[in-house]
Amino acid sequence: MSTWHMDDGLAVRYADGELNPTLAASVEAHLLACDQCRSLLAPQVPRPRLDRVWAEVADAVDAPVPGPFERLLRAIGVHEHTARLLGAAHSLRLPWIAASAVALLFAALASGEMTRQGLLVYLTLAPILPVAGVAVAFGRDGDPAHEIGLAAPYSMFRLMLIRAAAVLTSSSALALVTGLGLLDHDWTAAAWLLPSLALTSLTLALSSRFDPRHCGAAVAATWLVVVVSVNLREPSLAMFGGVGQAGYLVVTFVSVALLFFRRREFS
């Protein structure tokens, strides 16, 4: 390789893509170590072509690698730009989902032999996880793509809704699998569903006026205080009975209505 060099004819044929794969590979290996041949080849390649190839290489190197959640969304038919905006949220990434799964697992195991107090711990924790996920799914400090989203021609209200729906779906799926797998197969294993909808929708409605993280923290703290206060003397599932479920449904409807009327506040 040290005594052989390209001539003008070979350089032109290589630049035009006329060499067979074996000879082209030999030329490329030689070009890596030979300044003289690289100088001979450079004038044979049009500058626009070089710029285009370099741009393609730079785009491929700089493009962020889609995470597992983003790839899953694309696989089920979600548009690429929507999948990217969803995948950017911290609460829709694998570490957050794994942490939520571990928290639910320990809560379910804490129920022990289906004691009332253990079941109450699980039913109290399950509705909070979607609230925490929604609180960090959007907003200036919680969303790494917040500035890009503001500059893009994309409805922030729509982005907020689809992220909230994705967080709620993933958290609910984890809670359902955990509850059905480790708890008794009766209605109490899913008694957290309506409280979860109520707390999440209330967090979203409040976020039209206040920071989402503060709203999520306030809603979660209020929920814990109410549960502890009601069950301080004796553990009871009254909050998850028929009357309580009807109350959560009312809170959900009112919060959704407020969210709709204040949708412009998110823009």
C-alpha positions as CSV (number, residue, x, y, z in Angstrom):
1,M,0.0,0.0,0.0
2,S,2.9,2.4,0.6
3,T,4.2,2.1,-3.0
4,W,0.9,2.2,-4.8
5,H,-1.1,5.4,-5.5
6,M,-4.2,6.3,-7.4
7,D,-4.0,7.8,-10.9
8,D,-6.4,10.4,-12.4
9,G,-8.5,7.8,-14.2
10,L,-9.0,5.6,-11.1
11,A,-9.9,8.7,-9.0
12,V,-12.6,9.7,-11.6
13,R,-14.0,6.2,-11.7
14,Y,-14.1,6.0,-7.9
15,A,-15.8,9.4,-7.6
16,D,-18.4,8.3,-10.2
17,G,-19.1,5.0,-8.4
18,E,-17.9,2.8,-11.3
19,L,-15.5,0.6,-9.3
20,N,-16.5,-2.9,-8.2
21,P,-17.0,-3.4,-4.5
22,T,-13.6,-5.2,-4.0
23,L,-11.5,-2.5,-5.7
24,A,-13.6,0.3,-4.1
25,A,-12.9,-1.2,-0.6
26,S,-9.1,-1.3,-1.4
27,V,-9.1,2.3,-2.6
28,E,-11.0,3.4,0.6
29,A,-8.5,1.6,2.8
30,H,-5.6,3.3,1.0
31,L,-7.3,6.7,1.2
32,L,-7.3,6.5,5.0
33,A,-3.5,6.6,5.1
34,C,-2.6,8.6,2.0
35,D,-2.8,12.4,1.9
36,Q,-1.5,12.4,-1.7
37,C,-4.4,10.3,-3.0
38,R,-7.0,12.2,-1.0
39,S,-5.7,15.4,-2.5
40,L,-6.0,13.8,-6.0
41,L,-9.6,12.6,-5.3
42,A,-11.0,15.8,-3.8
43,P,-11.3,17.8,-7.0
44,Q,-13.2,14.9,-8.7
45,V,-16.1,15.1,-6.2
46,P,-18.5,18.0,-6.7
47,R,-18.7,20.3,-3.7
48,P,-22.6,20.1,-3.4
49,R,-22.3,16.4,-3.2
50,L,-19.7,16.5,-0.4
51,D,-21.9,19.0,1.5
52,R,-24.9,16.8,1.1
53,V,-23.1,13.7,2.3
54,W,-21.6,15.6,5.3
55,A,-25.1,16.9,6.2
56,E,-26.5,13.4,6.1
57,V,-23.7,12.1,8.3
58,A,-24.1,15.0,10.8
59,D,-27.8,14.5,11.0
60,A,-27.3,10.8,11.7
61,V,-24.8,11.4,14.4
62,D,-26.6,14.3,16.1
63,A,-30.1,12.8,15.9
64,P,-31.3,11.6,19.3
65,V,-31.8,7.9,19.6
66,P,-35.5,7.0,20.2
67,G,-36.1,5.4,23.5
68,P,-38.1,2.2,24.0
69,F,-41.4,4.1,24.7
70,E,-41.0,6.2,21.6
71,R,-40.2,3.2,19.4
72,L,-43.3,1.4,20.8
73,L,-45.5,4.4,20.0
74,R,-44.1,4.5,16.4
75,A,-44.7,0.7,16.1
76,I,-48.4,1.1,17.0
77,G,-48.9,3.9,14.4
78,V,-48.4,7.1,16.4
79,H,-46.9,9.9,14.2
80,E,-43.2,10.4,14.6
81,H,-43.5,14.0,15.9
82,T,-46.1,13.1,18.5
83,A,-44.1,10.0,19.6
84,R,-41.0,12.3,20.0
85,L,-43.0,14.8,22.1
86,L,-44.4,12.0,24.3
87,G,-41.1,10.3,24.7
88,A,-39.4,13.4,25.9
89,A,-41.4,13.4,29.1
90,H,-39.5,12.1,32.1
91,S,-42.5,10.2,33.5
92,L,-42.9,8.3,30.2
93,R,-39.3,6.9,30.3
94,L,-38.2,3.5,31.5
95,P,-36.6,4.6,34.8
96,W,-39.8,6.4,36.0
97,I,-42.0,3.5,34.9
98,A,-39.7,1.0,36.6
99,A,-39.8,3.1,39.8
100,S,-43.6,3.3,39.7
101,A,-43.7,-0.5,39.3
102,V,-41.5,-1.1,42.3
103,A,-43.5,1.3,44.4
104,L,-46.8,-0.5,43.5
105,L,-45.2,-3.8,44.1
106,F,-44.1,-2.9,47.6
107,A,-47.5,-1.4,48.3
108,A,-49.2,-4.6,47.1
109,L,-46.9,-6.8,49.2
110,A,-47.6,-4.6,52.2
111,S,-51.2,-5.7,52.1
112,G,-49.9,-9.0,53.5
113,E,-52.7,-11.4,54.0
114,M,-55.3,-8.9,52.6
115,T,-55.6,-7.1,55.9
116,R,-57.7,-3.9,55.7
117,Q,-54.8,-1.7,56.6
118,G,-52.5,-3.2,54.0
119,L,-55.2,-2.9,51.3
120,L,-55.8,0.7,52.3
121,V,-52.1,1.5,51.7
122,Y,-52.3,0.1,48.2
123,L,-55.5,1.9,47.4
124,T,-54.0,5.1,48.7
125,L,-50.7,4.9,46.8
126,A,-52.1,3.8,43.4
127,P,-54.0,7.0,42.6
128,I,-51.0,9.2,43.5
129,L,-48.6,7.7,40.9
130,P,-50.4,9.2,37.9
131,V,-50.6,12.5,39.6
132,A,-46.9,12.6,40.1
133,G,-46.3,11.5,36.5
134,V,-48.6,14.1,35.1
135,A,-47.0,16.8,37.3
136,V,-43.6,16.2,35.7
137,A,-44.8,15.5,32.2
138,F,-45.0,19.1,31.2
139,G,-44.0,22.6,32.3
140,R,-40.9,24.7,32.1
141,D,-38.9,22.8,34.7
142,G,-40.2,19.3,34.1
143,D,-40.2,19.0,30.3
144,P,-36.8,18.9,28.6
145,A,-38.5,19.8,25.3
146,H,-40.6,22.7,26.8
147,E,-38.9,25.5,24.8
148,I,-39.0,23.5,21.6
149,G,-42.7,22.9,22.2
150,L,-43.4,26.6,22.7
151,A,-41.6,27.4,19.4
152,A,-43.2,24.7,17.4
153,P,-46.7,25.1,15.7
154,Y,-48.2,22.6,18.1
155,S,-51.0,23.1,20.6
156,M,-49.7,23.0,24.1
157,F,-53.1,22.0,25.4
158,R,-53.2,19.0,23.1
159,L,-49.7,18.1,24.1
160,M,-50.7,18.3,27.8
161,L,-53.7,16.1,27.2
162,I,-51.9,13.4,25.2
163,R,-49.1,13.2,27.7
164,A,-51.5,13.1,30.6
165,A,-53.4,10.3,28.9
166,A,-50.2,8.4,28.2
167,V,-49.1,8.8,31.8
168,L,-52.5,7.7,33.2
169,T,-52.6,4.7,30.8
170,S,-49.2,3.4,31.7
171,S,-49.7,4.0,35.5
172,S,-53.1,2.4,35.4
173,A,-51.9,-0.6,33.5
174,L,-49.1,-1.2,36.1
175,A,-51.5,-0.8,39.0
176,L,-54.1,-3.1,37.4
177,V,-51.5,-5.8,36.7
178,T,-50.1,-5.5,40.2
179,G,-53.5,-5.5,41.9
180,L,-54.9,-8.4,39.9
181,G,-51.7,-10.4,40.4
182,L,-51.2,-9.9,44.1
183,L,-54.5,-8.9,45.6
184,D,-57.9,-10.7,45.7
185,H,-59.8,-10.6,42.4
186,D,-62.7,-8.5,43.6
187,W,-63.8,-4.9,43.0
188,T,-61.5,-3.5,45.7
189,A,-58.4,-4.3,43.5
190,A,-59.6,-1.6,41.1
191,A,-61.3,0.8,43.6
192,W,-58.4,3.3,43.0
193,L,-59.4,3.9,39.4
194,L,-61.9,6.7,39.9
195,P,-59.8,8.4,42.6
196,S,-56.9,8.3,40.2
197,L,-59.0,10.0,37.5
198,A,-60.3,12.6,39.9
199,L,-56.9,13.5,41.3
200,T,-55.2,13.6,37.9
201,S,-57.9,15.7,36.3
202,L,-57.9,18.1,39.3
203,T,-54.1,18.4,38.9
204,L,-54.5,19.3,35.2
205,A,-57.2,21.9,36.0
206,L,-55.1,23.6,38.6
207,S,-52.1,23.6,36.3
208,S,-53.8,26.1,34.1
209,R,-53.1,28.7,36.8
210,F,-50.1,27.3,38.8
211,D,-46.9,25.3,38.3
212,P,-47.8,21.7,37.5
213,R,-45.3,20.3,40.0
214,H,-46.8,22.4,42.8
215,C,-50.3,21.4,41.8
216,G,-49.3,17.7,41.8
217,A,-47.6,18.0,45.2
218,A,-50.6,19.8,46.7
219,V,-53.2,17.4,45.3
220,A,-51.2,14.3,46.5
221,A,-50.5,15.8,49.9
222,T,-54.2,16.7,50.4
223,W,-55.2,13.2,49.4
224,L,-52.8,11.6,51.9
225,V,-54.0,14.0,54.7
226,V,-57.7,13.1,54.0
227,V,-57.0,9.4,53.9
228,V,-55.0,9.4,57.1
229,S,-57.6,11.6,58.9
230,V,-60.5,9.4,57.9
231,N,-58.7,6.2,58.9
232,L,-56.8,7.5,61.9
233,R,-58.7,5.5,64.5
234,E,-59.7,2.5,62.5
235,P,-58.8,1.4,58.9
236,S,-61.8,1.5,56.7
237,L,-62.5,1.3,53.0
238,A,-65.4,3.7,53.2
239,M,-63.6,6.2,51.0
240,F,-63.6,3.7,48.2
241,G,-67.2,2.6,48.6
242,G,-70.2,3.6,46.5
243,V,-70.6,7.1,47.9
244,G,-66.9,7.8,47.7
245,Q,-66.8,6.6,44.1
246,A,-69.7,8.9,43.2
247,G,-67.8,11.8,44.7
248,Y,-64.7,11.1,42.7
249,L,-66.8,10.9,39.5
250,V,-68.2,14.4,40.3
251,V,-64.7,15.8,40.9
252,T,-63.6,14.3,37.6
253,F,-66.5,15.9,35.6
254,V,-66.0,19.3,37.3
255,S,-62.2,19.3,36.7
256,V,-62.6,18.3,33.1
257,A,-65.1,21.1,32.6
258,L,-62.8,23.6,34.2
259,L,-59.9,22.3,32.1
260,F,-61.9,22.8,28.9
261,F,-62.9,26.3,29.8
262,R,-59.3,27.3,30.7
263,R,-57.6,25.5,27.8
264,R,-56.3,28.8,26.4
265,E,-54.3,29.3,29.6
266,F,-51.8,26.6,28.5
267,S,-50.9,28.4,25.2
